[in-house]
Amino acid sequence: MNDFPKVLVVDDGERNADRALSAELAELGFASVTASLEAADDVLELIPSPAAIFVQVPKDSSPAQQKRFMDLAERLKAHEGASGIPVIVVEGSPASGYAAALQGPFAHAFSTAAP
């Protein structure tokens, strides 16, 4: 295995170049596992202690689909947050990429979760 901190990215399964959150995370030094909303719980069983969990809410989805993502985020925050794993909600696709949007919130959440 590699020494990169592992993070889980939960998304809608559409991984276009303009929505490559995993690529942005790699640039920040993180290895990511990407899972669909439906598979998130199963993947968490395989990665019991990720450095962080990102819930990527697609901007073009229906209100019902957005609610499913937000419900998952709230459930994960209640469960995983209690164990010190930051759960970070990322909405839409920033025009300038994710790195700029993530460095502040993610770096802060990760640094407070690190031993």
N, C-alpha and C positions, 0 to 999 in steps of 0.2 A: 504494500500500500504506500501511498505517498504521504508526505508530511503536511500537505495543505489542509487547513481546517475545512471540514465538510459542511455544506449547507443544503437544505432542501428547498426547492422552488416548486410551488404548487401553481399550476396554470391551467389554461383551457385546452392544452394539447396542440395549439397552433404556435409553432416556433419559427416565425419568420425572421429574417435578418434584422428587420427594424424593431424586433421585440426580443432580442437575444440577451435576456437578463443573465443567463449563465455565462456568456462571453464577457460581459461587463464584470461579473463577479470574479472570473478567472483573472482579469486584468488587475483586480484588487488583491489577488493571491488566495482565492478560495476555490475549492473543488465543489461543484454542485451536482446534485442529483435532481432531475426534473421529473415531476409526477403530475398526472392529471388530478383534477379535483376528486374524481371517483376513486383514485388509487392512493390518495394521500395517507390514509390510515394504514394501509398495507405496507407502504414504503417506510413509514415511521417505525413499523415493527422490525424492519431490516436495518434501519439507522436509528437506534434508540436514543442517541445523544448527539444530534447535529449541533454545530456551533450556532446556527440560527435557522429559522424557518421563514421563507418569504412566501407570501400569498399574493400572487400577481392577478389583480382583478382586471379582466379585459374591458377596455373602455367601450367597445362596440356591442357588448352583450346586453341581453334583456335585463330589466330590473329584477326579475325572478332569479336569473343566473347570478347577477351581482350580489343579491341577497345570500345565495348559497355560499359564495366565496366569503362574504363578510361573516356569515354564521360560522363557517369553518375557522376563520381567523379568531373569532371570539372564543370558540371552544378550545382552540389550540393555546390561546393566551391564558385561559383559565388553567389548563392542564400542564402544558409545557412551560409556561411562564412561571409556574410554581416551582419548577425545577431549575430555574435560571436560564432557560433557553429563550432568547428573544424571538418574538414573532413580529415580523415587519410586513405591513400591508403596502403593496406597491400598486398604485392605480394608473391605468393608461400607459402610454409610452411617451416619455419626455422627448421633445424634439432634439435636444442636445445629447441624448443617450442617458443611460441609467447611472453611469459612474458618478457624475456630478451630483445627481439626486441622492445617491446612496452613501456617499462618503461621510456626510454628516450624521444622518440618523443611524446608519449601519455601524459606522466606526464607534459611535457613542454606545449603541446597544451592545456591540460585541465587547468593547472594552469594559463595560460594567458587568458583563457576564463572565469574562475571563478571570481565572483564579489569581 
